[in-house]
């Protein structure tokens, strides 16, 4: 391999930073925690690469917390498009295999399953395989994660008969078998911080020099890994042969990018052409050496990151460090003939800015002010797209062609954001170990874009109750756009379903009556405003409203899932994982996702149409300036940056981006902003439901919490004589119930009845109903005995349904009845006796899980499935994976200790 200068080639950089994870501790399957510092890694490295001059316009792509499919899709695209240099950067959690022979990069959906692999992760071997087959001449992989140094061993063991792996060079943040610390929420991680400093050194920065500079700076700063080990970056494999190196930055100056089929840029090509013209003129005039140029010259050691506050960022100073810089003598007039003609042509069409930017004669651009924007998880992709378009727009560009400001967009759960802005601004300013919004939510925002103005009112109400607040909200007039919350119905099931004019409860009734297998899905109401607004429709404004006797009953209409998805987009992406589920599932989501959400996964998805409930408020994103106490260091510049961004977002260009993502006008008939590209199944105009009321949102959130809070479970254990052969061991009746107890926590109430007898008394109490230590419940089950009697299921079930209905009369806590039997006494569940049980099950509002130790207990026509259906519960028999399924049912009701 020769010394590789990628300038003038089609280069690609893929920056992958996983700062947010769906599953984190204390979830036993979760990763160690969120990584807010990685948000800064993405933006600082992207800016450094743009300033470096090797990567041209459109050649750097950033992925924020992608799922594995999104990551591999973007990686394969970069591998196809790159013809020169391909740079892959990853920051996030990573784990090794037990033997240490494999490194797994953990994406947003990562989980750790003991004995069952690492879903949501991508192996380093898979990544190397993709990179080795890429069209790039040279590949550089930069890893900032735990065990990054293990990648070198994987490279050496990688099976590569065609010797393609030798074009891949590795730069790793830590030595093998070491885990690094997650960093602070308000700055990038140490390795990436020093990496970007070195890239900003000015002039040509080669990979070997970069590694040496980062290693030196990290040693001087004495960064530590876990267990107080020194954190030492690694490379494969230093020292590099001087003739086998890669140029990663060329300092300020023109960037020459070739036009290629993957999407070259005429601007950078034209600029390169002018640069070659100047070079020709310079060759005639000759060169001369001058003293050091201080304006814009940089060294790796001269940049100080400074402290970030809510009001701004101190960039620190830069000096030339006495370094001499070669400056070209102005060329003779004859040498500028071609550039002069080109500039004359350009000047007539592009104006002064075009000439100034292309010639590169202006001073280098300094670091731009960075706006921090916080938004709802459903809105994040839209606001990020708007921010990306704004950052590169004329509105954000100075006369010298420099960026006025950058915009960093992140999202967090809507309920957590409302609480933090209303009640925890002191902790946001001064984080504590037990209360750290910077870690849990993100950096203090300059701009907040909630999904509805009602969220702003909720914050104001909460703040009014506080003695002191450190943030002041200044909402701008009017919403940015509008998107109704709809029922996204599979097209085949939506036939004949009137799109408007009815409540959500009425639409759901029609769907269930036309096909009882229809499932209803909704994201997490604590995470997104759209899900909370949909929940208001499910519950009704007040308890007892149409279609919602209580929150507990409303929640029973939703499909059972292990946990709700954190956003509507992720819900729509998750459904196609099972085509049968996708085909029978309706989803409560913002309408705009029926346009943009359909491209989030390579799987073929079921086409959907929208039904518009008239009692569910829609999304009306608001633009809110957030001012922080003592955050006025650069208040004037920050105000100007916020004003410019707001003007752009609310103007023609911003509305164009919102329209491309499926939003509607915020006024009038709420027509689509981009009606020409609307997918089939959407209404041309809609009548908006009433605006969201903050007090109703708070009430719905409280009711949701109650419906998912500490639960109540009543176990009915068939103790008749026929159970004697199914009693002992882990597969016997008491043993099965003991295995469900981990699904119950210390605040859950539960009890156990032994079912036996056919007269007036059909059960005895094995465990009194109430809260228990698990060990006490296990001892009670160990003492259970088979009785020399038959059982009377109708009487026991009727008593249980009445008992649980009375317990839940004054609240909306989740409840469950579990009846475990061998089915030998099902003959008593017939005729009028069965009908009495079915009627009471329909009216009690308590799910009934019928568990049969017979392989045919849940067959069609048997009493168990009919009772389960009447009570909106499940029927399980030994044909199912009975114990895990029953554990999940109990855990869904309880708070769980595991």
C-alpha positions in Angstrom: 0.0 0.0 0.0 1.4 3.4 -0.9 0.9 6.7 1.0 -2.8 7.4 0.3 -4.2 10.9 -0.3 -7.9 10.6 -0.9 -8.5 14.2 -2.1 -10.2 14.3 -5.4 -11.9 10.9 -4.9 -15.4 9.9 -3.9 -15.0 9.5 -0.2 -17.5 8.5 2.5 -17.6 8.8 6.3 -20.2 7.0 8.4 -20.4 8.3 11.9 -22.4 6.0 14.2 -23.1 7.2 17.8 -25.5 5.2 20.0 -26.4 7.5 22.8 -29.9 6.2 23.5 -30.8 2.5 24.3 -34.2 0.9 24.6 -33.2 -1.5 27.3 -31.0 -0.4 30.2 -30.4 -1.4 33.8 -32.1 -2.2 36.1 -33.7 -4.3 33.3 -31.7 -7.6 33.7 -31.5 -7.8 29.9 -30.5 -4.1 29.5 -27.1 -2.5 28.7 -25.3 -0.5 31.4 -27.0 2.8 30.8 -27.6 5.7 28.4 -24.6 7.5 26.9 -25.4 11.2 26.6 -21.8 12.1 25.9 -22.0 10.2 22.6 -24.4 12.9 21.3 -21.5 15.3 21.4 -19.2 12.7 19.8 -21.4 12.7 16.7 -21.6 16.5 16.2 -18.0 17.3 17.1 -16.5 14.6 14.8 -18.9 15.5 12.0 -17.8 19.2 12.2 -14.1 18.2 12.4 -14.4 16.1 9.2 -16.2 18.9 7.4 -13.5 21.3 8.4 -10.7 18.9 7.5 -11.2 19.3 3.7 -10.9 15.6 2.8 -14.6 14.8 2.8 -16.8 17.0 0.6 -20.4 18.0 0.7 -22.7 15.1 1.2 -19.9 12.7 2.0 -20.3 12.6 5.8 -23.4 10.8 7.2 -24.3 10.6 10.8 -26.5 7.9 12.4 -28.0 8.7 15.8 -28.7 5.6 17.9 -29.7 3.3 14.9 -31.2 -0.2 15.1 -29.0 -2.9 13.7 -30.9 -3.0 10.3 -30.5 0.8 9.9 -26.8 0.5 10.7 -26.0 -2.4 8.3 -28.1 -0.7 5.6 -26.1 2.6 5.9 -22.8 0.7 6.0 -23.6 -1.2 2.8 -24.5 2.0 1.1 -21.3 3.6 2.1 -19.4 0.5 1.0 -21.0 0.8 -2.5 -20.5 4.5 -2.9 -16.9 5.0 -1.6 -14.2 4.9 -4.3 -11.5 6.6 -2.3 -11.5 6.6 1.5 -14.2 5.0 3.6 -14.1 6.0 7.3 -16.3 4.2 9.8 -16.7 5.6 13.3 -18.6 3.9 16.1 -19.3 5.0 19.7 -21.6 3.2 22.0 -21.7 0.1 24.2 -19.9 -3.0 23.2 -19.3 -6.4 24.7 -17.1 -9.4 24.0 -18.0 -13.0 23.7 -17.1 -15.2 26.6 -13.9 -16.3 25.0 -13.0 -12.7 24.0 -12.7 -13.8 20.3 -15.6 -11.6 19.1 -16.6 -8.0 19.7 -20.3 -7.1 19.5 -21.2 -3.4 18.8 -24.5 -2.8 20.6 -27.1 -0.8 18.7 -30.2 1.0 20.1 -32.2 -2.2 20.6 -29.4 -4.2 22.2 -30.2 -6.8 24.9 -28.1 -9.3 26.8 -29.8 -12.7 27.0 -28.0 -15.3 29.1 -27.4 -18.3 26.9 -29.4 -16.8 24.0 -27.0 -14.4 22.3 -26.9 -10.7 22.0 -29.9 -9.4 20.0 -29.6 -5.8 18.8 -25.9 -6.1 18.3 -23.6 -6.3 15.2 -20.4 -8.3 15.4 -17.1 -6.8 14.5 -16.4 -9.7 12.1 -19.6 -8.9 10.2 -18.5 -5.2 9.9 -15.0 -6.2 8.7 -16.6 -8.5 6.1 -18.7 -5.7 4.7 -15.7 -3.3 4.7 -13.3 -5.8 3.0 -15.8 -6.2 0.1 -16.3 -2.4 -0.2 -15.4 -0.4 -3.4 -13.1 1.9 -1.3 -9.4 1.9 -1.9 -8.7 2.5 1.8 -10.8 2.0 4.9 -10.2 3.5 8.4 -12.2 2.1 11.3 -12.4 4.2 14.5 -13.9 2.6 17.6 -14.7 4.5 20.8 -16.3 1.8 23.0 -15.5 -0.8 25.7 -13.1 -3.5 24.5 -12.3 -1.6 21.3 -8.7 -3.0 21.4 -10.1 -6.5 20.9 -10.9 -5.5 17.3 -7.2 -5.9 16.4 -7.2 -9.6 17.3 -10.4 -10.1 15.3 -8.7 -8.4 12.3 -5.8 -10.8 12.5 -8.1 -13.9 12.8 -10.4 -12.7 10.0 -10.6 -15.2 7.2 -9.5 -13.3 4.1 -8.2 -15.5 1.3 -8.3 -12.6 -1.2 -6.2 -10.4 1.2 -8.8 -7.6 1.0 -8.6 -6.9 4.8 -5.2 -5.2 4.4 -6.9 -2.1 3.2 -8.5 -1.7 6.6 -6.7 0.2 9.3 -8.0 0.4 12.9 -7.8 3.1 15.5 -9.2 2.1 18.9 -10.0 4.0 22.1 -8.6 1.6 24.6 -6.4 -1.5 25.0 -7.9 -5.0 24.7 -10.1 -6.4 27.5 -10.7 -2.9 29.1 -13.9 -1.1 29.5 -14.0 2.7 29.4 -16.1 5.2 31.3 -19.2 6.8 29.7 -18.0 10.4 30.0 -19.9 13.5 31.0 -23.3 14.5 29.6 -22.1 18.0 28.4 -18.9 17.1 26.4 -17.7 14.3 24.1 -16.0 11.2 25.5 -12.2 11.6 26.2 -10.9 9.7 23.2 -13.2 11.4 20.7 -12.5 14.8 22.3 -8.8 14.4 21.7 -9.4 12.8 18.3 -11.2 15.9 17.1 -8.6 18.2 18.6 -5.9 16.4 16.6 -8.0 16.6 13.4 -8.3 20.3 13.9 -4.5 20.8 14.1 -4.4 22.5 10.7 -2.6 21.5 7.6 -2.3 17.9 6.6 -3.1 15.3 9.3 -2.1 11.8 8.5 -3.4 8.8 10.4 0.0 7.9 11.9 0.3 11.5 13.1 -3.3 11.5 14.4 -2.6 8.4 16.4 0.6 9.7 17.9 -1.1 13.0 18.9 -4.1 11.4 20.4 -2.0 8.9 22.4 0.3 11.8 23.6 -2.7 14.0 24.7 -4.5 11.2 26.5 -1.3 10.2 28.4 -0.8 13.8 29.4 -4.4 14.1 30.6 -4.1 10.8 32.5 -7.5 9.5 31.4 -8.6 6.4 33.2 -10.5 3.3 32.1 -12.6 1.2 34.5 -10.7 -0.3 37.5 -8.5 2.8 37.4 -6.4 1.4 34.5 -4.9 4.0 32.2 -6.8 4.5 29.0 -4.4 4.0 26.2 -5.6 4.2 22.5 -4.5 1.5 20.2 -3.8 1.2 16.4 -3.4 -1.6 13.9 -0.5 -1.5 13.9 2.0 1.3 14.7 4.4 2.4 13.7 3.2 2.9 10.1 5.5 2.8 7.2 5.7 6.5 6.0 4.7 5.3 2.6 1.7 3.4 4.0 -0.4 6.1 5.6 -3.8 7.8 5.0 -4.6 11.5 4.9 -7.6 12.3 7.1 -7.5 16.1 7.2 -6.0 18.8 5.0 -6.8 21.9 7.1 -8.8 24.8 5.8 -8.9 25.3 2.1 -10.7 24.0 -1.0 -12.0 20.4 -1.2 -11.8 18.7 -4.5 -14.4 16.0 -5.0 -14.8 14.0 -8.2 -18.2 13.7 -9.8 -19.4 10.1 -9.7 -22.5 8.1 -10.2 -23.2 8.0 -6.4 -23.9 11.6 -6.3 -21.0 14.0 -6.8 -21.4 17.7 -6.0 -21.0 20.3 -8.7 -20.0 23.0 -6.2 -17.0 21.2 -4.9 -16.0 20.0 -8.4 -16.1 23.7 -9.6 -14.1 24.8 -6.6 -11.5 22.1 -7.4 -11.3 23.2 -11.0 -10.6 26.8 -9.9 -8.0 25.5 -7.5 -6.2 23.7 -10.3 -6.4 26.9 -12.4 -4.7 28.8 -9.6 -2.1 26.1 -9.3 -1.3 26.4 -13.0 -0.8 30.2 -12.6 1.2 29.7 -9.5 3.6 27.3 -11.2 4.5 30.1 -13.7 5.1 32.7 -11.0 7.0 30.4 -8.6 6.7 30.0 -4.8 8.2 31.7 -1.9 8.5 30.9 1.8 6.9 33.2 4.3 6.7 33.5 8.0 4.1 31.7 10.1 0.5 32.7 9.4 -1.3 33.1 12.7 -4.8 33.7 11.3 -6.5 30.3 11.4 -3.3 28.2 12.0 -3.9 25.4 14.6 -2.0 22.9 16.6 -3.3 19.8 18.3 -2.3 21.1 21.6 -3.5 24.6 21.3 -7.3 24.2 21.4 -9.0 24.2 24.8 -12.5 22.9 24.8 -13.6 25.2 27.7 -16.6 24.9 29.8 -20.1 24.5 28.4 -22.9 26.3 30.2 -26.6 26.6 29.4 -25.9 29.9 27.7 -23.1 28.9 25.5 -19.7 27.3 24.8 -16.2 28.7 25.2 -14.1 27.5 22.3 -10.7 28.4 23.9 -7.6 29.8 22.1 -5.6 28.6 19.1 -2.1 29.6 18.1 0.1 28.8 15.3 2.8 27.4 17.5 5.6 29.0 15.5 4.9 26.7 12.6 5.8 28.0 9.1 3.2 27.7 6.5 3.8 27.8 2.7 1.8 30.5 1.1 1.6 30.8 -2.7 2.6 34.0 -4.4 -0.2 35.7 -6.3 0.0 34.3 -9.8 0.8 36.3 -12.9 -2.2 37.7 -14.8 -1.7 35.2 -17.6 -2.0 32.3 -15.2 -5.5 33.2 -14.2 -7.1 33.3 -17.6 -9.3 30.1 -17.2 -10.3 30.9 -13.6 -11.1 34.5 -14.6 -13.5 33.3 -17.3 -15.1 30.8 -15.0 -15.5 33.4 -12.3 -17.1 35.8 -14.8 -19.6 33.2 -15.8 -20.3 32.2 -12.2 -20.6 35.8 -11.0 -23.6 36.3 -13.3 -25.5 33.4 -11.8 -24.3 32.8 -8.3 -23.5 36.3 -7.0 -20.7 37.4 -4.8 -21.1 34.6 -2.3 -20.4 32.0 -5.0 -17.2 33.7 -6.0 -16.0 34.2 -2.4 -16.7 30.6 -1.4 -15.2 29.0 -4.5 -12.0 30.9 -4.6 -11.2 30.1 -1.0 -9.6 33.5 -0.5 -11.6 34.3 2.7 -10.3 33.6 6.1 -10.8 30.1 7.5 -14.1 29.7 9.4 -14.0 29.5 13.1 -16.1 27.2 15.3 -19.8 28.1 15.0 -22.2 28.5 18.0 -24.1 25.3 18.6 -27.9 25.4 19.3 -29.2 22.6 21.4 -32.7 21.5 20.4 -34.8 19.1 22.5 -38.0 17.5 21.1 -40.4 14.6 21.3 -39.2 11.2 20.2 -41.9 11.0 17.5 -40.7 14.4 16.1 -36.9 13.8 16.3 -36.4 12.5 12.8 -38.5 15.4 11.4 -36.8 18.1 13.4 -33.4 16.6 12.7 -34.1 16.7 9.0 -35.2 20.4 9.3 -32.1 21.2 11.3 -29.8 19.5 8.7 -31.4 21.5 5.9 -31.2 24.7 7.8 -27.5 24.3 8.8 -26.4 24.1 5.2 -28.9 26.8 3.9 -28.1 30.4 2.9 -30.0 31.6 5.9 -27.3 30.0 8.1 -24.3 31.1 6.0 -22.3 34.3 6.4 -21.0 36.4 3.5 -17.7 34.6 3.9 -19.3 31.2 3.3 -19.0 30.2 7.0 -21.7 28.5 9.1 -23.4 30.8 11.5 -24.5 28.1 13.9 -24.8 24.4 14.2 -27.9 22.6 15.5 -27.8 19.5 17.7 -31.2 17.7 18.0 -32.0 15.1 20.6 -35.2 13.7 22.1 -36.3 12.3 25.4 -39.5 10.9 26.9 -42.2 13.6 26.9 -43.2 12.9 30.5 -39.6 13.1 31.8 -39.0 16.3 29.9 -42.1 18.0 31.3 -41.1 17.0 34.8 -37.5 18.1 34.3 -38.4 21.5 32.9 -41.1 22.1 35.5 -39.6 20.6 38.7 -35.9 19.7 38.2 -34.2 22.7 36.5 -31.9 23.1 39.6 -30.6 19.5 39.0 -30.2 20.2 35.3 -28.0 23.2 36.2 -26.1 21.3 39.0 -26.5 17.6 38.4 -26.4 15.2 41.3 -25.7 11.5 41.3 -29.3 10.6 42.1 -30.8 13.4 40.0 -29.1 14.2 36.7 -31.3 15.4 33.8 -28.1 16.0 31.8 -27.5 12.2 31.9 -31.1 11.1 31.7 -32.4 13.6 29.2 -29.6 15.5 27.6 -27.9 18.9 27.6 -29.8 22.0 28.6 -31.8 23.0 25.6 -31.8 26.4 23.9 -35.0 25.4 22.1 -37.7 22.9 23.0 -40.1 21.6 20.4 -42.8 19.7 22.2 -45.5 17.9 20.2 -48.3 20.1 21.7 -48.6 23.5 23.3 -50.3 21.7 26.2 -46.9 20.3 27.3 -45.7 23.9 27.7 -48.7 24.7 29.9 -48.0 21.5 32.0 -44.5 22.8 32.6 -45.7 26.2 33.6 -48.2 24.8 36.0 -45.5 22.6 37.7 -43.0 25.4 37.8 -45.5 27.7 39.5 -45.5 25.3 42.5 -41.7 25.4 42.8 -39.9 27.9 45.1 -37.3 28.6 42.4 -36.8 27.6 38.8 -33.7 28.0 36.7 -35.2 28.0 33.3 -37.8 30.3 31.7 -39.9 29.2 28.7 -40.8 31.7 25.9 -43.1 30.0 23.5 -43.4 31.6 20.0 -46.8 32.2 18.6 -48.7 29.5 16.8 -47.8 25.8 16.1 -45.3 24.9 13.4 -47.6 22.4 11.7 -50.4 19.8 12.4 -50.7 16.1 12.3 -53.7 14.2 13.6 -53.4 11.0 15.7 -55.0 8.3 13.7 -55.9 4.6 13.7 -53.5 3.1 11.1 -55.6 0.2 9.9 -54.4 -2.6 7.5 -56.0 -1.7 4.1 -57.9 -5.0 3.9 -59.5 -4.4 7.3 -60.2 -0.8 6.7 -62.7 -1.4 3.9 -66.0 0.2 4.9 -64.6 1.9 8.0 -65.7 5.5 7.9 -62.6 7.7 8.1 -64.0 10.5 10.2 -66.9 11.6 12.4 -66.7 9.0 15.2 -65.0 8.5 18.5 -62.0 6.2 19.0 -64.2 3.8 21.0 -66.7 3.6 18.2 -64.0 2.9 15.6 -62.5 0.2 17.7 -65.9 -1.4 18.3 -66.5 -1.5 14.6 -63.1 -3.1 14.0 -63.6 -5.7 16.7 -67.0 -6.6 15.4 -65.9 -7.1 11.9 -62.9 -9.2 12.9 -62.3 -10.3 16.5 -58.7 -11.1 15.8 -57.8 -7.4 15.3 -55.1 -6.2 17.6 -54.6 -2.7 18.9 -51.1 -1.3 19.4 -49.9 2.0 21.0 -46.5 3.3 21.9 -45.5 4.3 25.5 -47.7 7.2 26.7 -44.9 8.2 29.1 -42.5 8.5 26.1 -44.4 10.3 23.4 -47.2 12.9 23.4 -49.0 11.2 20.5 -49.4 8.0 22.6 -50.7 10.1 25.6 -53.2 11.9 23.4 -54.3 8.5 22.0 -54.6 7.2 25.6 -56.9 10.1 26.4 -59.2 8.9 23.6 -59.0 5.3 25.0 -59.9 6.4 28.5 -62.4 9.2 27.8 -61.9 12.6 29.4 -63.2 11.4 32.7 -63.8 8.0 34.3 -67.0 6.5 33.0 -66.8 8.2 29.6 -68.0 6.4 26.5 -66.0 3.2 25.8 -63.8 3.4 28.9 -65.3 2.2 32.2 -61.8 2.7 33.7 -58.2 2.8 32.5 -57.7 -0.8 33.5 -60.5 -1.9 31.1 -59.2 0.3 28.4 -55.7 -1.1 28.7 -57.1 -4.6 28.2 -58.1 -3.6 24.6 -54.4 -3.3 23.7 -52.3 -6.2 22.5 -50.0 -7.9 25.0 -46.4 -6.9 24.5 -43.3 -7.3 26.8 -43.0 -3.5 26.9 -44.5 -0.7 24.7 -42.3 0.8 22.0 -40.8 4.2 22.9 -42.0 5.9 19.8 -44.7 5.5 17.1 -42.0 5.1 14.4 -40.4 2.2 16.2 -43.8 0.6 16.7 -44.5 0.8 12.9 -41.0 -0.6 12.3 -41.5 -3.5 14.8 -44.8 -4.8 13.5 -43.5 -6.2 10.2 -41.2 -8.5 12.2 -44.1 -10.9 12.2 -46.1 -10.6 9.0 -49.2 -12.3 10.5 -49.2 -9.8 13.4 -48.7 -6.9 11.0 -51.7 -7.9 9.0 -54.1 -8.0 11.9 -52.7 -5.0 13.8 -54.0 -1.5 14.0 -51.8 1.2 15.5 -52.5 4.5 17.2 -49.8 6.8 15.6 -49.4 10.3 14.2 -50.6 10.5 10.6 -47.4 11.9 9.2 -45.7 8.5 9.9 -47.9 6.8 7.3 -45.8 8.7 4.8 -42.3 8.7 6.4 -42.5 5.6 8.7 -42.9 3.2 5.8 -39.3 3.4 4.8 -37.8 2.4 8.2 -37.3 -1.3 7.6 -36.4 -3.5 4.7 -39.2 -5.9 5.5 -42.4 -5.8 3.3 -45.1 -4.1 5.4 -48.8 -4.3 5.2 -50.3 -1.2 3.5 -52.4 0.9 5.9 -55.2 3.5 5.7 -56.0 6.2 8.3 -59.2 6.4 10.4 -59.5 9.8 12.1 -61.1 9.6 15.6 -62.8 12.9 16.4 -62.1 12.8 20.1 -58.3 12.5 20.0 -56.3 15.8 19.8 -53.6 16.1 17.2 -50.0 17.0 17.2 -49.3 20.8 17.0 -45.5 21.2 17.5 -44.6 24.4 19.3 -41.3 26.3 19.2 -40.2 27.3 22.6 -37.1 29.4 23.5 -35.6 28.1 26.8 -33.5 30.7 28.8 -31.4 29.4 31.7 -30.4 31.4 34.7 -26.7 32.6 34.5 -26.7 31.4 30.8 -26.2 34.8 29.3 -22.5 34.6 28.4 -23.3 34.8 24.7 -27.0 35.7 25.0 -27.1 38.1 22.1 -25.5 35.7 19.6 -27.6 32.8 20.9 -30.8 34.8 20.6 -29.8 35.7 17.0 -29.2 32.0 16.2 -32.5 31.0 17.7 -34.4 33.7 15.8 -32.8 32.7 12.5 -33.7 29.1 13.0 -37.2 29.9 14.0 -37.7 32.2 11.0 -36.4 29.5 8.7 -38.5 26.7 10.2 -41.7 28.7 9.9 -40.8 30.0 6.5 -41.1 28.4 3.0 -38.1 26.2 3.3 -39.0 24.9 6.8 -42.6 24.2 5.7 -41.2 22.3 2.7 -39.3 19.9 5.0 -42.3 19.5 7.2 -44.5 18.8 4.2 -42.0 16.2 2.9 -42.4 14.4 6.2 -46.2 14.3 6.0 -47.3 17.2 8.1 -50.4 19.4 7.5 -51.0 23.1 7.7 -51.6 24.3 11.2 -54.6 26.5 10.2 -57.7 26.4 8.0 -58.8 23.0 6.7 -55.5 21.4 7.7 -54.5 20.4 4.2 -51.3 18.4 3.6 -48.3 20.7 3.0 -47.1 18.4 0.3 -50.4 17.0 -1.1 -48.8 15.8 -4.3 -46.8 13.0 -2.7 -49.3 11.9 -0.1 -49.7 8.1 0.1 -53.1 6.5 -0.6 -55.4 6.2 2.3 -55.0 9.7 3.8 -57.8 12.4 3.8 -57.2 15.5 1.8 -58.3 17.7 4.6 -59.4 17.0 8.2 -61.4 18.6 10.9 -59.1 18.9 13.9 -60.3 17.6 17.2 -60.3 20.0 20.1 -56.8 21.0 21.3 -55.2 19.1 24.0 -56.0 20.2 27.6 -53.0 20.1 30.0 -55.1 19.0 33.0 -56.7 16.1 31.0 -53.2 15.0 29.8 -52.0 14.9 33.4 -55.1 13.0 34.5 -54.6 10.4 31.6 -51.0 10.0 32.6 -51.9 9.4 36.2 -54.6 6.9 35.2 -52.1 5.1 32.9 -49.6 4.9 35.8 -52.4 3.4 38.1 -53.3 0.9 35.4 -49.7 -0.2 35.2 -48.8 0.2 38.9 -48.8 -2.4 41.7 -51.2 -5.2 40.8 -53.5 -7.8 42.3 -53.4 -11.5 41.4 -55.7 -14.2 42.8 -54.4 -17.8 42.2 -57.0 -20.6 42.1 -55.2 -24.0 42.5 -57.3 -27.1 41.6 -56.7 -29.3 44.7 -59.2 -32.1 43.8 -58.2 -35.8 44.0 -57.6 -36.0 40.2 -54.6 -33.6 40.6 -52.6 -36.2 42.6 -50.6 -37.2 39.5 -49.9 -33.6 38.6 -48.9 -32.2 42.0 -45.2 -32.8 42.8 -42.1 -31.2 41.3 -41.7 -28.1 39.1 -44.2 -29.3 36.6 -46.9 -29.9 39.2 -49.6 -27.4 40.1 -47.9 -25.8 43.2 -44.5 -25.8 41.4 -45.9 -24.0 38.4 -47.4 -21.3 40.6 -44.1 -20.9 42.5 -42.3 -20.2 39.2 -44.7 -17.2 38.5 -43.9 -15.5 41.8 -40.8 -13.6 40.5 -43.3 -11.6 38.4 -44.7 -10.1 41.5 -43.1 -7.3 43.6 -43.3 -6.2 47.2 -46.2 -3.8 46.5 -48.3 -6.3 44.6 -51.2 -7.9 46.4 -51.9 -11.6 45.8 -53.4 -14.7 47.4 -53.9 -18.4 46.7 -57.2 -20.4 47.0 -57.2 -24.2 47.0 -60.2 -25.2 44.9 -62.1 -28.3 46.2 -65.6 -29.2 47.2 -68.9 -29.0 45.2 -71.3 -27.7 47.8 -71.6 -24.2 49.3 -67.9 -24.0 50.1 -65.8 -24.5 47.0 -62.4 -23.3 48.2 -60.1 -22.8 51.2 -57.4 -20.1 51.7 -53.8 -21.3 51.2 -52.3 -17.8 51.3 -54.2 -14.7 52.6 -54.8 -12.0 50.0 -52.3 -9.1 50.6 -48.6 -8.2 50.1 -46.0 -11.0 50.8 -42.4 -11.8 50.9 -41.8 -14.3 48.1 -40.4 -16.9 50.6 -43.7 -16.8 52.6 -45.7 -17.4 49.5 -43.4 -20.3 48.5 -43.8 -21.9 52.0 -47.6 -21.7 51.7 -47.5 -23.5 48.3 -45.1 -26.1 49.7 -47.8 -26.9 52.4 -50.6 -27.3 49.8 -52.2 -30.8 49.7 -54.4 -32.8 47.3 -57.8 -33.2 48.8 -59.9 -36.4 48.6 -62.8 -34.5 46.9 -64.0 -33.3 43.6 -63.9 -29.6 42.6 -66.7 -27.2 41.7 -65.1 -24.8 39.2 -68.3 -22.6 38.7 -68.7 -21.7 42.3 -64.9 -21.0 42.8 -64.8 -18.8 39.6 -67.9 -16.9 40.6 -66.6 -16.2 44.1 -63.2 -15.1 42.6 -64.7 -12.7 40.1 -66.8 -11.1 42.8 -63.9 -10.9 45.2 -61.6 -9.2 42.7 -64.3 -6.8 41.4 -64.8 -5.5 44.9 -61.1 -5.1 45.4 -60.8 -3.0 42.3 -63.9 -0.8 42.8 -62.0 2.2 44.1 -58.9 2.3 41.8 -57.6 1.3 38.4 -54.8 -1.0 39.4 -54.2 -4.0 37.1 -55.8 -7.3 38.3 -55.7 -11.0 37.2 -57.3 -14.3 38.2 -55.3 -17.4 37.4 -57.2 -20.7 37.5 -54.9 -23.8 37.2 -56.6 -27.2 36.8 -56.3 -30.5 35.1 -59.8 -30.1 33.5 -61.2 -33.2 35.0 -64.1 -31.3 36.5 -65.0 -29.3 33.3 -68.2 -31.3 33.1 -69.6 -29.0 35.8 -68.9 -26.0 33.5 -71.8 -26.5 31.1 -75.2 -25.0 30.5 -76.5 -22.4 32.9 -73.5 -22.7 35.2 -71.1 -21.8 32.4 -73.3 -18.9 31.2 -73.3 -17.5 34.8 -69.5 -17.6 34.8 -69.3 -16.0 31.3 -71.7 -13.2 32.2 -69.8 -12.4 35.4 -66.4 -12.5 33.6 -67.7 -10.0 31.0 -68.8 -7.6 33.7 -66.1 -7.9 36.3 -63.3 -6.2 34.3 -60.8 -8.7 35.6 -58.8 -10.8 33.1 -59.0 -14.6 33.7 -56.0 -16.8 32.8 -57.3 -20.3 32.4 -54.4 -22.7 32.7 -55.0 -26.4 31.9 -52.6 -29.3 32.6 -54.3 -31.2 29.8 -53.1 -31.0 26.2 -56.6 -30.4 25.0 -57.7 -27.9 27.7 -57.8 -24.9 25.3 -59.3 -26.7 22.3 -62.2 -24.9 20.6 -65.5 -25.6 22.4 -64.0 -26.3 25.7 -65.1 -24.1 28.6 -61.6 -22.7 29.4 -61.0 -20.7 26.2 -64.6 -19.3 26.4 -64.1 -18.1 30.0 -60.7 -16.6 29.1 -62.2 -14.8 26.1 -65.1 -13.4 28.2 -62.6 -12.0 30.7 -60.1 -10.7 28.1 -57.6 -13.2 29.4 -55.6 -16.1 28.0 -56.1 -19.8 27.8 -52.9 -21.8 28.3 -52.4 -25.6 28.2 -49.4 -27.9 27.9 -49.4 -27.5 24.2 -48.1 -24.0 24.9 -44.8 -23.0 26.5 -46.9 -23.0 29.7 -44.7 -21.9 32.5 -42.9 -18.9 30.7 -46.3 -17.8 29.2 -48.0 -17.8 32.6 -45.0 -16.0 34.2 -45.4 -13.3 31.6 -49.1 -13.0 32.3 -48.4 -12.5 36.0 -45.5 -10.2 35.4 -47.6 -8.1 33.1 -50.0 -7.5 36.1 -47.3 -7.3 38.8 -44.4 -5.0 39.3 -41.9 -7.9 39.5 -38.7 -8.3 41.5 -36.7 -9.5 38.5 
